[in-house]
């Protein structure tokens, strides 16, 4: 070790004299990290080449930290090279941490190590010990799971389900192969597990959200959503919601969000993923990866709407010359500048936002059903917040089919209703629980019969129409035992979209989810607004807008309204009681609205609220401070 330690000291002294590379100022409200895969880290022994690539990245983007990966796909970075890279970045004022990706062959359907194989287990432990010797922080990239079904795993599984077998296997592996070996080598090390974006399916491959967050020193969140039409079908809102969910799993110890530029068809989509991560108030954002940040900017990155709209991500502004660390004006060259420009725009107002708040939706550990539905709700303008325990002190709780995994869920619903609070469940939850105690609250039946609809009405209000037919399940009920709040029609026949039954001092609502959940986005604005009225009684604002429009709410009465469409649209923001205007936190302009009456029922006085008219540009947002 002496030669390596001496080499380390020589490099530190030498590189500390390279003033052009010393870190400049930082963003005020968050840290930025870059992740270097083992493939790139292994090439960092060439300091001249490293200096060139780092200079190109760092003159376009402010970086606080770099994760140097030591292993991926059985490639282990040479120790001397690793030490050179670590010394280089530290001499530039950049914090360093270690990274590990536990894949055997990522290109082979993300082939992971086999945790039933003694040789693989030994290899994992060696990789962890090697990394822990050189860093005081270690992060596991996405792949601390197992998809192995070799003969050893088949035998070890026995009669257990694959899910139960893998959950137990990976909990033990976390302690025996990761945490204990790392801390034995370096008692001061912080061991972090980074979780990917497919949270609803984790348990099937052994990611254990019940045990692991308690075991690891910290967790990290994959907030990349890429293009929603790609093979994961993740809605953009997930980039915000998944960070909030993981933060609820380990409050204050969710280190940040993680984004890559994969699967984007225009630069705005990359920028959206970055700012959604920061809208969730992530303290750090990691850019994956060192190689992709060197990807040249291409003409096709500029979206068509940039020709005639000034959007939140302004491509032409991003492409203007910037000053390097010596004050020389240089043209942006790579995707690193797109990240840097996005961070600069967000940093101007992020510190004025409070803590995010949303409608609590309860997801028991290892639950499935109506996958990722809270993110679809977020895309119709309902601020959402997924929690791992039933929230007892909320005015209303939203439950999807996943809540059926709690054996005591009906008792918890009754307790909520008896206390005078409300519950909204989905048609999927109703179907799962109608014969398991739910009929003791209200006698509703979810049938196998479907209806094709595009006509809707809220109560006795006027009828409105969606832009396409949608298939919904039919819910049957007993007249005057419960009531339709929102209805769907086909000719003279109709079915509930939002239904209400009374129980004790509370109200029990059922929301019908179309067979194709995307059809939620195509429901008429007045119908979506009625659903939001029920779900968001304590929110300072309600968004009257079509689907693909989201509302982010913070506890200091600041809000963000964002459009995920490629066209400009006019929307309305209905302010809560007492609010009469808003200040645009980007332009500084005051926005006044108009008073509007909302019908509350034949025997109730109309509700009078101030409504703001807002224009949303393509893939853009408005940031507002609500005022009395």
C-alpha positions in Angstrom: 0.0 0.0 0.0 2.9 2.4 0.6 3.6 3.1 -3.2 -0.1 3.8 -3.8 -0.3 6.1 -0.8 2.8 8.0 -1.9 1.4 8.2 -5.5 -1.9 9.6 -4.0 0.0 12.4 -2.2 2.0 13.3 -5.3 -1.1 13.6 -7.4 -2.9 15.7 -4.8 0.0 18.2 -4.6 0.4 18.3 -8.4 -3.3 18.7 -9.2 -3.9 21.3 -6.5 -1.8 23.7 -8.7 -4.2 23.4 -11.6 -6.3 26.5 -10.7 -8.4 26.4 -13.9 -10.0 23.2 -12.6 -10.8 24.3 -9.0 -14.5 24.3 -8.2 -16.3 27.5 -8.4 -19.6 28.5 -6.7 -22.5 26.2 -6.1 -26.2 26.1 -6.5 -27.9 27.6 -3.4 -30.7 25.1 -2.8 -29.3 21.7 -3.8 -26.1 19.8 -4.6 -25.2 18.2 -7.9 -23.4 14.9 -8.2 -22.1 13.0 -11.2 -21.9 9.3 -11.4 -19.1 7.6 -13.2 -19.5 4.0 -14.3 -16.7 1.5 -13.8 -16.1 1.6 -17.5 -15.3 5.3 -17.4 -13.6 5.2 -14.0 -11.2 2.6 -15.3 -10.0 5.1 -17.9 -9.3 7.9 -15.5 -5.6 6.9 -14.9 -4.9 9.1 -17.9 -4.9 12.4 -16.1 -4.5 14.5 -19.3 -7.6 12.9 -20.9 -9.5 13.2 -17.6 -8.6 16.8 -17.3 -10.0 17.5 -20.8 -13.3 15.7 -20.2 -13.8 17.1 -16.7 -13.1 20.6 -17.9 -15.7 20.3 -20.6 -18.3 19.1 -18.1 -17.5 21.5 -15.3 -17.4 24.6 -17.3 -21.1 24.0 -18.3 -22.4 22.7 -15.0 -21.6 23.3 -11.3 -20.7 20.0 -9.6 -20.3 19.3 -5.9 -19.6 15.6 -5.9 -18.7 12.5 -8.0 -19.5 8.9 -7.4 -16.6 6.8 -8.7 -17.9 3.3 -9.5 -15.5 0.5 -8.7 -17.5 -2.5 -10.2 -20.0 -3.2 -13.0 -20.4 -6.3 -15.1 -17.4 -8.1 -13.4 -15.1 -5.1 -14.3 -13.2 -4.0 -11.1 -11.3 -0.8 -11.4 -7.6 -1.0 -10.8 -6.7 0.4 -7.4 -4.0 2.7 -8.6 -6.4 4.1 -11.3 -9.1 4.6 -8.7 -6.7 6.5 -6.4 -5.6 8.7 -9.2 -9.2 9.6 -10.1 -10.1 10.2 -6.4 -7.1 12.5 -6.0 -7.9 14.4 -9.1 -11.4 15.2 -8.2 -10.6 16.1 -4.6 -7.9 18.5 -5.8 -10.6 20.2 -7.8 -12.7 20.6 -4.7 -15.1 17.9 -5.6 -16.4 15.5 -2.9 -15.9 11.8 -3.8 -17.8 8.7 -2.9 -17.7 5.1 -4.1 -20.3 3.4 -6.3 -21.0 -0.3 -7.0 -23.3 -1.9 -9.6 -23.9 -5.5 -8.8 -24.4 -6.9 -12.3 -22.7 -9.8 -13.9 -23.8 -8.7 -17.4 -26.1 -5.7 -17.6 -26.7 -6.2 -21.3 -28.1 -9.7 -20.7 -31.5 -8.6 -19.3 -29.7 -6.9 -16.4 -28.2 -10.2 -15.2 -27.5 -9.9 -11.5 -25.3 -11.9 -9.1 -26.7 -15.1 -7.7 -27.1 -14.7 -4.0 -27.5 -18.4 -3.5 -24.1 -19.0 -5.1 -21.2 -19.1 -2.6 -18.7 -17.9 -5.2 -20.8 -15.0 -6.2 -21.4 -14.1 -2.5 -17.6 -14.1 -1.9 -17.1 -11.9 -5.0 -19.7 -9.3 -3.8 -18.1 -9.1 -0.3 -14.6 -8.6 -1.9 -16.0 -5.7 -4.1 -17.6 -4.1 -1.1 -14.5 -4.3 1.1 -12.3 -2.9 -1.7 -14.6 0.1 -2.2 -15.1 0.7 1.5 -11.3 1.0 2.0 -11.1 4.0 -0.2 -14.4 6.0 0.5 -16.4 7.1 3.5 -19.6 6.8 1.4 -20.7 3.9 -0.8 -23.8 3.8 -3.0 -25.3 0.8 -4.6 -26.7 1.5 -8.0 -30.1 0.2 -9.2 -29.2 -3.5 -9.2 -29.2 -4.7 -5.6 -31.9 -7.2 -6.5 -31.9 -10.6 -8.0 -33.7 -12.1 -11.0 -31.7 -15.3 -10.9 -33.6 -18.6 -11.3 -30.6 -21.0 -11.5 -30.7 -24.5 -10.1 -29.2 -23.2 -6.8 -32.0 -20.6 -6.4 -34.7 -23.1 -7.4 -33.5 -25.5 -4.7 -33.1 -22.7 -2.1 -36.6 -21.3 -2.8 -38.3 -24.6 -2.0 -42.1 -24.1 -1.6 -41.9 -20.3 -1.1 -43.1 -17.9 -3.7 -40.3 -16.1 -5.7 -41.3 -12.9 -4.0 -41.1 -14.2 -0.4 -37.9 -16.1 -1.2 -36.1 -13.1 -2.7 -37.3 -10.6 0.0 -35.8 -12.8 2.7 -32.7 -13.6 0.6 -31.9 -9.9 -0.1 -32.5 -8.7 3.4 -29.9 -11.1 4.6 -27.5 -10.2 1.8 -27.8 -6.5 2.7 -26.4 -7.3 6.2 -24.0 -10.1 5.4 -22.5 -9.0 2.1 -22.9 -5.2 2.1 -23.3 -3.4 5.4 -21.3 -5.6 7.8 -18.3 -6.1 5.4 -18.2 -2.4 4.6 -18.3 -1.3 8.2 -15.7 -3.9 9.3 -13.3 -2.3 6.8 -14.3 1.3 7.4 -16.4 1.9 10.6 -17.1 5.5 9.4 -18.5 4.6 6.1 -22.0 5.6 5.1 -23.7 2.8 3.1 -26.5 3.9 0.8 -28.9 1.9 -1.4 -30.2 3.6 -4.5 -33.7 2.4 -5.6 -34.9 2.6 -9.2 -38.2 4.0 -10.4 -40.2 0.8 -10.7 -41.2 0.8 -7.0 -44.6 -1.0 -7.4 -42.7 -4.1 -8.6 -39.8 -4.2 -6.2 -40.8 -7.1 -4.1 -40.8 -9.5 -7.0 -37.0 -9.1 -7.4 -36.1 -8.8 -3.7 -35.9 -5.0 -3.1 -37.3 -5.0 0.4 -38.7 -1.6 1.3 -39.9 -2.9 4.7 -36.5 -3.9 6.0 -33.8 -2.3 4.0 -34.4 1.4 4.6 -34.0 0.7 8.4 -30.7 -1.2 7.7 -28.9 1.2 5.4 -27.5 4.5 6.5 -29.3 6.2 3.7 -31.4 5.6 0.6 -31.4 7.3 -2.8 -34.2 7.7 -5.5 -34.2 6.9 -9.2 -36.4 9.7 -10.5 -35.9 9.1 -14.2 -39.1 8.7 -16.2 -37.8 9.1 -19.7 -40.4 9.1 -22.4 -43.7 7.7 -21.0 -44.4 5.8 -24.2 -41.2 3.7 -23.7 -41.3 0.2 -22.3 -41.7 1.2 -18.6 -44.7 3.4 -19.3 -43.9 5.7 -16.4 -45.8 8.9 -16.1 -43.8 12.1 -15.7 -45.3 12.8 -12.3 -43.5 9.8 -11.0 -40.3 11.7 -11.1 -41.7 13.9 -8.3 -43.9 11.4 -6.4 -41.3 8.6 -6.1 -38.9 10.8 -4.2 -41.6 11.9 -1.8 -42.6 8.2 -1.3 -39.0 7.1 -0.5 -38.6 10.1 1.7 -41.6 8.8 3.7 -39.9 5.4 4.0 -36.8 7.0 5.6 -37.6 10.6 6.5 -34.6 12.9 6.2 -32.3 10.2 5.0 -33.4 10.1 1.3 -30.2 11.5 -0.1 -31.4 12.7 -3.5 -32.8 12.0 -7.0 -31.0 10.3 -9.9 -31.7 11.2 -13.6 -30.3 10.0 -16.9 -30.9 11.3 -20.4 -32.0 8.0 -21.8 -35.1 7.6 -23.9 -35.7 11.3 -24.4 -36.8 12.6 -27.8 -36.3 16.3 -27.1 -34.2 18.2 -24.5 -37.3 19.5 -22.6 -38.0 16.0 -21.4 -34.6 15.7 -19.9 -35.0 19.1 -18.2 -38.5 18.1 -16.9 -37.0 15.1 -15.1 -34.4 17.3 -13.5 -36.8 20.0 -12.2 -39.5 17.5 -11.1 -36.8 15.9 -8.9 -36.1 19.3 -7.4 -39.8 20.2 -7.1 -39.9 17.2 -4.7 -37.2 19.1 -2.6 -34.4 16.6 -3.2 -31.3 17.9 -1.4 -29.0 16.4 -4.1 -29.4 15.4 -7.7 -27.2 12.9 -9.4 -26.6 12.9 -13.1 -26.0 9.5 -14.7 -23.4 9.4 -16.0 -20.0 10.9 -16.7 -20.0 9.4 -20.3 -23.5 10.7 -21.1 -22.7 14.2 -19.9 -20.2 14.3 -22.8 -22.9 13.5 -25.3 -22.9 16.3 -27.9 -25.9 18.6 -28.2 -27.8 17.8 -31.5 -30.1 19.8 -33.7 -32.8 17.3 -33.1 -32.7 18.0 -29.3 -34.6 21.3 -30.1 -38.4 20.7 -29.9 -40.7 22.1 -32.6 -42.5 24.4 -30.1 -39.2 26.2 -29.4 -39.8 28.0 -32.7 -42.8 29.9 -31.5 -43.0 29.6 -27.7 -41.0 30.8 -24.8 -41.0 27.8 -22.5 -39.6 27.0 -19.1 -36.7 25.2 -20.8 -35.6 27.8 -23.4 -33.3 26.0 -25.8 -32.0 29.1 -27.4 -31.1 30.6 -24.0 -29.4 27.4 -23.1 -27.2 27.6 -26.2 -25.9 31.0 -25.5 -22.1 31.3 -24.7 -21.1 31.0 -21.0 -18.0 32.0 -19.1 -15.6 29.2 -18.2 -13.6 29.3 -14.9 -11.1 31.7 -16.5 -13.8 34.1 -17.7 -13.5 33.1 -21.3 -16.9 32.8 -23.2 -17.4 29.4 -24.6 -20.3 27.8 -26.5 -22.3 25.0 -24.9 -21.2 21.7 -26.4 -22.8 18.8 -24.5 -25.8 17.7 -22.6 -24.1 18.9 -19.4 -25.1 22.5 -20.4 -28.7 21.5 -20.6 -28.5 20.3 -17.0 -26.6 23.4 -15.9 -29.1 25.7 -17.5 -32.0 23.9 -16.0 -30.4 24.1 -12.5 -29.8 27.8 -12.9 -33.4 28.5 -13.7 -34.8 26.3 -10.9 -32.3 27.6 -8.3 -33.8 31.2 -8.6 -37.1 30.2 -6.9 -36.6 26.8 -5.3 -35.7 28.3 -1.9 -39.0 30.2 -1.8 -41.0 26.9 -1.8 -42.0 25.2 1.5 -42.3 21.5 2.1 -44.4 19.5 -0.4 -47.8 18.4 0.7 -50.3 16.1 -1.0 -53.3 13.8 -0.6 -52.2 10.8 1.4 -52.5 7.4 -0.3 -51.6 4.3 1.7 -49.4 1.7 0.1 -48.7 -1.3 2.4 -45.3 -3.0 2.0 -45.0 -5.4 -0.9 -48.4 -4.5 -2.3 -49.6 -4.7 -5.9 -52.7 -3.7 -7.8 -53.6 -0.8 -10.0 -49.9 -0.2 -10.4 -48.5 3.3 -10.3 -52.1 4.8 -10.1 -51.1 7.7 -7.7 -48.9 9.0 -10.5 -51.8 9.0 -13.0 -53.8 10.9 -10.3 -50.9 13.4 -10.1 -51.2 13.8 -13.9 -54.8 15.0 -13.6 -53.9 17.7 -11.1 -54.3 15.9 -7.7 -51.2 16.5 -5.5 -50.3 13.0 -4.2 -48.2 11.7 -1.3 -47.7 7.9 -0.9 -47.1 6.7 2.6 -46.2 3.2 4.0 -48.5 3.5 7.1 -52.2 4.2 7.3 -52.5 8.0 7.9 -55.0 8.5 10.7 -55.0 12.3 10.9 -55.9 13.3 7.4 -59.3 14.8 6.4 -59.5 12.2 3.5 -57.4 9.2 2.6 -57.1 7.8 -1.0 -56.9 4.0 -1.2 -56.1 2.0 -4.3 -56.4 -1.8 -4.7 -52.9 -2.1 -3.0 -54.5 -1.3 0.4 -56.1 -4.8 0.3 -52.7 -6.1 1.4 -53.4 -4.7 4.9 -55.4 -7.4 6.7 -56.9 -4.7 9.0 -57.8 -2.2 6.3 -61.6 -2.4 6.8 -61.2 -1.7 10.5 -58.9 1.2 9.7 -61.4 2.6 7.2 -64.2 2.3 9.8 -62.1 4.1 12.4 -61.4 6.9 10.0 -65.1 7.3 9.2 -66.3 7.1 12.8 -63.9 9.9 13.6 -65.6 12.2 11.1 -63.0 11.9 8.4 -63.5 10.6 4.8 -62.2 7.9 2.6 -62.0 7.6 -1.2 -61.3 4.1 -2.7 -60.9 3.0 -6.2 -63.1 0.6 -8.1 -60.2 -1.8 -8.0 -60.2 -1.7 -4.2 -64.0 -2.2 -4.1 -63.7 -5.3 -6.3 -61.0 -6.8 -4.1 -62.8 -6.1 -0.8 -66.5 -6.2 -1.5 -66.8 -9.7 -0.1 -64.2 -9.1 2.6 -66.0 -6.8 5.0 -66.5 -3.7 2.9 -70.2 -4.3 2.5 -70.5 -3.6 6.2 -69.8 0.0 5.3 -71.8 0.3 2.1 -73.5 -2.3 -0.1 -71.9 -1.7 -3.5 -71.1 -4.4 -6.1 -68.3 -4.2 -8.7 -69.5 -6.4 -11.6 -67.7 -7.9 -14.5 -69.9 -5.9 -16.9 -68.5 -3.0 -18.7 -69.9 0.2 -20.3 -68.6 2.4 -23.1 -69.0 6.1 -22.2 -68.0 9.6 -23.2 -70.8 11.6 -21.6 -70.6 12.8 -18.0 -72.4 14.9 -15.4 -71.6 16.1 -11.9 -74.8 15.8 -9.9 -77.7 17.7 -11.5 -75.2 19.8 -13.5 -74.9 20.1 -17.3 -73.6 17.2 -19.3 -70.1 17.3 -20.7 -68.2 15.1 -23.1 -64.7 13.5 -23.3 -62.9 13.5 -26.6 -63.1 9.8 -26.9 -65.0 6.7 -25.8 -63.7 4.9 -22.7 -64.5 1.6 -21.1 -65.5 1.6 -17.4 -66.5 -1.1 -15.0 -70.2 -1.0 -13.9 -70.8 -0.5 -10.2 -74.2 -1.5 -8.8 -75.8 0.1 -5.7 -79.0 0.3 -3.7 -81.0 3.5 -4.5 -81.0 6.0 -1.6 -78.6 3.9 0.4 -75.8 5.6 -1.5 -75.6 8.3 -4.1 -73.9 9.1 -7.5 -71.9 12.3 -7.2 -70.5 12.0 -10.8 -72.1 9.9 -13.4 -71.2 8.5 -16.9 -73.9 8.0 -19.5 -74.5 6.0 -22.7 -77.9 7.0 -24.0 -80.4 6.9 -21.2 -78.4 4.5 -19.1 -75.7 5.6 -16.6 -73.2 4.4 -14.1 -71.2 6.0 -11.2 -67.9 7.6 -11.7 -67.7 9.0 -8.2 -70.1 7.5 -5.7 -70.7 8.3 -2.0 -72.0 6.3 0.9 -72.4 7.7 4.5 -71.1 5.8 7.5 -71.2 7.2 11.0 -69.8 10.7 10.8 -67.8 10.2 7.7 -68.3 9.8 4.0 -67.1 6.8 1.9 -66.4 7.6 -1.8 -65.7 5.2 -4.7 -63.8 6.5 -7.8 -64.3 4.4 -10.9 -61.1 3.9 -12.8 -61.4 3.3 -16.5 -60.1 0.0 -17.9 -57.4 2.1 -19.7 -56.2 4.3 -16.8 -54.9 6.9 -19.4 -58.6 7.7 -20.0 -58.6 9.6 -16.7 -56.7 12.3 -18.7 -59.6 12.5 -21.2 -62.4 13.2 -18.7 -64.0 16.6 -19.0 -62.5 19.4 -16.9 -65.6 19.9 -14.8 -65.6 16.2 -13.9 -62.0 16.2 -12.9 -62.6 19.3 -10.8 -65.4 17.6 -8.9 -63.1 14.7 -8.1 -60.5 17.2 -6.8 -63.1 19.1 -4.7 -63.7 15.9 -2.8 -60.0 14.8 -2.6 -58.4 18.1 -1.7 -60.6 19.9 0.9 -57.6 21.3 2.8 -55.5 22.4 -0.2 -54.9 26.2 -0.8 -55.8 25.8 -4.5 -57.6 23.5 -6.9 -56.5 23.2 -10.5 -59.3 23.4 -13.1 -57.6 21.9 -16.1 -57.6 18.8 -18.4 -55.3 15.8 -18.0 -51.6 16.1 -18.4 -51.5 19.0 -16.1 -50.2 18.8 -12.6 -50.4 20.9 -9.4 -47.6 20.8 -6.8 -48.5 22.3 -3.4 -46.2 23.4 -0.6 -46.9 24.1 3.1 -46.2 27.9 2.8 -49.0 28.4 0.3 -46.7 28.3 -2.8 -47.8 26.2 -5.7 -46.5 25.1 -9.1 -48.7 24.4 -12.1 -47.2 22.4 -14.9 -48.3 21.3 -18.3 -46.9 18.1 -19.9 -48.4 18.7 -23.3 -46.8 20.0 -26.5 -49.3 22.8 -27.0 -50.1 26.0 -25.0 -53.2 25.7 -22.9 -55.4 28.0 -20.7 -56.2 26.7 -17.2 -57.8 28.1 -14.1 -56.5 27.9 -10.6 -59.3 28.1 -8.0 -57.8 29.6 -4.8 -58.8 28.4 -1.4 -60.7 30.4 1.2 -59.2 33.8 2.0 -56.8 33.9 -1.0 -57.5 36.7 -3.5 -54.4 36.9 -5.7 -50.9 35.5 -6.4 -47.4 36.6 -7.1 -45.5 35.0 -9.9 -42.2 34.0 -8.3 -40.3 33.9 -11.6 -41.5 37.2 -13.2 -42.4 39.0 -9.9 -45.7 40.1 -11.4 -48.9 40.1 -9.3 -51.8 38.0 -10.8 -55.3 39.0 -9.9 -58.4 36.9 -10.5 -62.1 37.0 -10.6 -64.8 35.9 -8.2 -66.8 32.9 -9.1 -69.7 31.1 -7.5 -69.7 27.3 -7.1 -73.0 25.4 -6.6 -72.8 23.3 -3.4 -76.3 21.8 -3.4 -79.9 23.0 -3.3 -79.9 23.7 0.4 -76.4 25.1 0.7 -75.2 28.6 -0.2 -72.9 28.9 -3.2 -69.2 28.8 -2.6 -67.4 32.0 -3.7 -63.8 31.7 -4.7 -61.2 33.7 -6.5 -60.1 32.1 -9.8 -56.9 32.9 -11.6 -56.6 32.5 -15.4 -53.2 31.0 -16.3 -51.5 30.3 -19.6 -49.2 27.3 -19.7 -46.7 27.0 -22.5 -45.6 23.5 -23.8 -43.9 21.5 -21.1 -43.7 24.5 -18.9 -44.6 25.6 -15.4 -45.8 28.6 -13.4 -44.6 29.2 -9.8 -47.0 31.2 -7.6 -47.1 32.5 -4.0 -50.7 32.7 -3.0 -51.7 35.8 -1.2 -54.6 37.1 0.9 
